[in-house]
């Protein structure tokens, strides 16, 4: 029978697209669900690790203290000029920087008992013993080496203990035995340990020495400073940590240190004023003592008690002038101090306010105030600050202006002094006209009163400065002592579990997706639809059965039903129920074409028709091995006229069909396939049998099937699920186009469980399917035993042929 084009009798694959491939969500979902056990195992593992991580969890509390910065006092220059805090220092941002500065934090930790950390070490976490220390450790000497070691304190009894110095794995630990209240000395430290509460024998804890630098870095890194509100002058100081009591102590101490620093800033000018006056008093005291001694000696030697009224009047005038001289001398001393300050170019100290020493020039007063403001503002920023250069330039400008103003003020002061000297000279000339001894007496009294008045004036100024210093208080107020306000990591455990759970789901998901994307084999109907336009006529399920022809041995199984479906579709394609010849081939070896051919012949035999299975794979015949035929002759013998047709056909097999073995492998199988004798044989056999099933060589490797395809009605290409390579099959399909007519596909060995059970269009459940070579499970790499009637055979995975067991 000449082949006819029957492709239009079956729907062509409409999903085939050479340029793109669609994404099947349901198929991927079923593939992922198929690996449910990976998700279960991964979730169990990650939950276990999350539990271990949460064992090391420690609560992190926010400890907060609040400090209020008084802004109103920043403008009180007229009332407390020279003693109050300047405007630059009062700047709120500068206050915030000062509060968080390393210098202030260092001063704070130096006053606190933070030099030794004591803690209990569990299997998963450390617990600080600061709030309830078992012992008190007083260190008199700590070497630099000691700061890099951890020390283990072990209780021996009520009076003694051991200190273990950890040396590492390669060096033996050092053990020092000590007693309470007795100094313990070694090369690393000199300490005395006092017991604070009873401890059980063999109990232990750890301690370590801390440097001031490490404490400074720790608290500076954890300290957070923020304004409570946008327009508020209240600063919130907070620390986040698990040692609440230690954080409370630090925040309270930092607030107190900040108030002390603020008060010191306010008192700094008053202190310098007092120092300046004390220096002047030191020099004046010698002159006062000398003048007093001379006056006393003169009176005693000359028996002079008092002078007359006229001379007393002259002395009163001189005394008034001397008081004015004291004021002028103090101004000159201040001018000399200011000139010396500006000449030496001191960059850190502020200038003593002129009003505190009797200088009332408004221009000079304003310039000194501005100079002090800029000095303090520059001292609170670093050289890298963009404003540093600008402030320095402004200071230099004010310094130059101060020099000019100072010259003018000194000139005015010199004029006053000249006028004063003229008046003094007039009175002095009148005194010179008095008797000699009285004149000498007046001179002695005058010198004494000049020094005494100047000394009294300085004492008065110093008293005023001391009173103002004593009355100063810090402008800042601690509104709230340190206390715990919140727990910041209360939900960390649940987040850890959720994070690890997500990882436990993502890891197997990524593995599955990667595994699927790296898979290069055809597994499902969808895979076929993406590679070829040829229609699919059936899907054969995977089975673990060892029977070579399961369709006749289990005629009611779903496995057999899948072959009945193929048979029905072939009848629909050929439009007849007999006289059908089918060629079975594949793209690659080991795709199960021989087993498929035998089972297809078996399902045809179930209908009571005459069926012949022909082994035309002359290069690697396997039908005789699969069915256990004992014939010595086959098709090759017939073609070389070495046997008759009846001799090469084994009839009445137990499965209900006849079989023709290939016989010996010829040296020229391609020539035999193309012989007219073979073509005539097939024509004659079609008249004797209702159905002929021809098993041929893989068409993807040799051209034998192309010749046979022209001699049959239908050509079936067997594709093995999970084995046939996609790229090879795609190239094979491109190769057979135009060379082979009436081509249809069969997806063989479909494992529903592994492929997700989706995309096959029909089926009866998971328990049936098409076996691995019809006799071997895919999981059995070395072969399975299959029992025939009298002898044992095993199926070799490589060539798929049954072999005699040795």
Secondary structure as GFF3:
##gff-version 3
##sequence-region A 1 806
A	DSSP	three_ten_helix	7	9	.	.	.	ID=ss1
A	DSSP	alpha_helix	25	34	.	.	.	ID=ss2
A	DSSP	alpha_helix	36	55	.	.	.	ID=ss3
A	DSSP	beta_strand	61	69	.	.	.	ID=ss4
A	DSSP	three_ten_helix	72	75	.	.	.	ID=ss5
A	DSSP	alpha_helix	87	90	.	.	.	ID=ss6
A	DSSP	alpha_helix	92	99	.	.	.	ID=ss7
A	DSSP	alpha_helix	102	110	.	.	.	ID=ss8
A	DSSP	beta_strand	116	121	.	.	.	ID=ss9
A	DSSP	beta_strand	126	128	.	.	.	ID=ss10
A	DSSP	beta_strand	135	142	.	.	.	ID=ss11
A	DSSP	three_ten_helix	144	148	.	.	.	ID=ss12
A	DSSP	beta_strand	151	155	.	.	.	ID=ss13
A	DSSP	beta_strand	160	165	.	.	.	ID=ss14
A	DSSP	beta_strand	174	179	.	.	.	ID=ss15
A	DSSP	beta_strand	184	185	.	.	.	ID=ss16
A	DSSP	beta_strand	189	195	.	.	.	ID=ss17
A	DSSP	beta_strand	204	209	.	.	.	ID=ss18
A	DSSP	alpha_helix	212	222	.	.	.	ID=ss19
A	DSSP	beta_strand	224	227	.	.	.	ID=ss20
A	DSSP	beta_strand	234	241	.	.	.	ID=ss21
A	DSSP	alpha_helix	244	302	.	.	.	ID=ss22
A	DSSP	alpha_helix	309	344	.	.	.	ID=ss23
A	DSSP	three_ten_helix	354	357	.	.	.	ID=ss24
A	DSSP	alpha_helix	362	379	.	.	.	ID=ss25
A	DSSP	alpha_helix	386	432	.	.	.	ID=ss26
A	DSSP	alpha_helix	436	471	.	.	.	ID=ss27
A	DSSP	beta_strand	476	487	.	.	.	ID=ss28
A	DSSP	alpha_helix	492	518	.	.	.	ID=ss29
A	DSSP	alpha_helix	525	531	.	.	.	ID=ss30
A	DSSP	beta_strand	536	541	.	.	.	ID=ss31
A	DSSP	alpha_helix	550	553	.	.	.	ID=ss32
A	DSSP	alpha_helix	558	574	.	.	.	ID=ss33
A	DSSP	beta_strand	580	586	.	.	.	ID=ss34
A	DSSP	alpha_helix	593	605	.	.	.	ID=ss35
A	DSSP	beta_strand	611	615	.	.	.	ID=ss36
A	DSSP	alpha_helix	623	627	.	.	.	ID=ss37
A	DSSP	alpha_helix	635	639	.	.	.	ID=ss38
A	DSSP	alpha_helix	645	648	.	.	.	ID=ss39
A	DSSP	beta_strand	649	650	.	.	.	ID=ss40
A	DSSP	beta_strand	658	660	.	.	.	ID=ss41
A	DSSP	alpha_helix	669	673	.	.	.	ID=ss42
A	DSSP	alpha_helix	676	688	.	.	.	ID=ss43
A	DSSP	beta_strand	691	695	.	.	.	ID=ss44
A	DSSP	alpha_helix	704	709	.	.	.	ID=ss45
A	DSSP	beta_strand	714	720	.	.	.	ID=ss46
A	DSSP	alpha_helix	726	736	.	.	.	ID=ss47
A	DSSP	beta_strand	743	750	.	.	.	ID=ss48
A	DSSP	alpha_helix	752	755	.	.	.	ID=ss49
A	DSSP	beta_strand	785	787	.	.	.	ID=ss50
A	DSSP	beta_strand	792	795	.	.	.	ID=ss51
A	DSSP	beta_strand	802	804	.	.	.	ID=ss52
###
